[in-house]
Each structure stands twice: as C-alpha cells, then as structure tokens.
Amino acid sequence: AVTIGDINKDGKINAEDALMALQHSVQLISLDETQQRAADVDKNGKIDAADALRMLQYSVGLIQEFPN
C-alpha cells in the first residue's frame, strides 16, 4: 500500500519527504517505483517542486488533503 506523500515510509508526511521529492526532481537521488507513486501527490505524472510544496503545506496543516 502506498501512502501519498510518505516517501520514506515512516508513517508521517513531513519535510524529509519533501526533501526527497526535491532531490529526486534534480536527480540527486533515485526513488523506487513505490516511492515515486507516493511522491507524485498532484498525480500529474512527474515529481517536482510543486509536489514538495504540497507535502510541506500538508505537514504544517495549511492543506488537509492532496488534490485528486
């Protein structure tokens, strides 16, 4: 099972997950297939800064869910 936004699978969506998304987007790290599904929170087929921003917004309570 994939928890959208929880890239590192620690049960939380936080800055660590956002950092991993950013690092993947600039090819500093590679995410496995499950992590990539978790990272693409806006479901547009790519992992980028917009996904990281949404993870950060979620982690501090600015948004309550990710877009469908």
C-alpha positions in Angstrom: 0.0 0.0 0.0 1.2 3.5 -0.8 0.5 6.4 1.4 0.6 9.5 -0.8 3.2 11.9 0.4 5.0 9.5 2.8 8.0 8.8 0.6 10.3 7.5 3.3 7.5 5.2 4.7 7.9 6.4 8.3 4.2 7.0 8.8 4.5 10.8 8.6 4.4 13.4 5.8 6.9 16.0 6.6 9.9 18.0 5.4 12.0 14.8 5.0 9.6 13.6 2.4 9.5 17.0 0.6 13.3 17.0 0.6 13.4 13.5 -1.0 11.0 14.7 -3.7 13.2 17.7 -4.5 16.3 15.6 -4.6 14.7 13.2 -7.0 13.4 16.0 -9.2 17.0 17.2 -9.7 18.4 13.7 -10.0 20.4 13.7 -6.8 18.7 10.5 -5.6 16.5 7.9 -7.3 13.2 6.8 -5.8 11.9 3.3 -6.3 8.5 2.8 -8.0 6.6 2.8 -4.7 8.3 5.9 -3.5 7.6 7.6 -6.9 3.9 6.9 -6.6 3.9 8.3 -3.1 5.9 11.4 -4.2 3.6 12.4 -7.1 1.0 14.0 -4.8 -0.7 16.0 -7.6 -0.8 12.9 -9.8 0.4 14.8 -12.9 3.0 12.1 -13.8 6.1 14.0 -12.6 7.8 14.6 -9.3 8.7 18.2 -8.9 8.8 21.2 -6.6 5.0 21.5 -6.7 4.8 18.1 -5.1 7.3 19.0 -2.4 5.4 22.2 -1.7 2.2 20.4 -1.2 3.9 18.0 1.2 5.2 20.9 3.2 1.8 22.6 3.2 0.2 19.3 4.4 2.8 18.8 7.1 2.1 22.2 8.7 -1.7 22.0 8.3 -2.2 24.5 5.5 -3.9 21.8 3.5 -5.8 18.8 4.7 -5.6 16.6 1.6 -3.8 16.3 -1.7 -5.6 17.2 -5.0 -7.2 14.3 -6.8 
